[in-house]
Amino acid sequence: MLHGWTGTYKSWNKLVNLQDIATSYNFIIICPDGLFNSYYFNSPLIKNSQFESFFFTELMPDINESYAIDTAKVFITGLSMGGGGAMYLFLRHPDLFLSAGSTSGLMDLSYSSTRNERLSELLGSYSSHTEVFANYSASIILKI
């Protein structure tokens, strides 16, 4: 479960007791910290903002090694920035997830109110990098 912009890995548990749900339904819930505003992708501009690489080369292997995971039944979801991130990661790696969900997810980065702020820091100026913004947008990846 991916948190939204300005959130932390603790954000979901403030809304609902995830441990009770996981225990009741006998599954594992992982809430990685996407930091304040990572957007859950690899920034082509900021070397230490590589969330997608971290997710698939470090986090998922560690989870699979530490827990008895049925890799055929892995889901990803998120809220706002996390919802867009969940769909982006799902569409880029559909072989690793059974399904994905998004609650109020940012699906097209060109419509984000932060496109000229944080997204420009991560991807470059929107006015001169519209194609880069499109390539990082779940709604565009879905059409490809």
Number of C-alpha atoms within 10 A of each C-alpha: 21 28 29 29 16 12 18 17 17 12 16 18 11 8 8 10 10 16 13 10 13 12 11 9 8 10 13 16 14 14 18 14 19 25 17 14 19 23 31 26 19 19 20 13 13 11 9 8 20 17 20 21 13 15 17 14 11 11 16 14 12 12 13 12 10 9 9 10 13 9 12 10 10 13 16 22 22 23 22 19 28 29 28 30 32 31 27 27 22 21 18 15 11 13 11 18 16 13 16 18 18 21 15 14 20 25 25 17 24 20 11 13 10 12 19 15 13 15 21 17 16 21 20 20 17 18 12 10 12 14 12 16 23 16 15 23 21 24 18 15 16 12 6 6
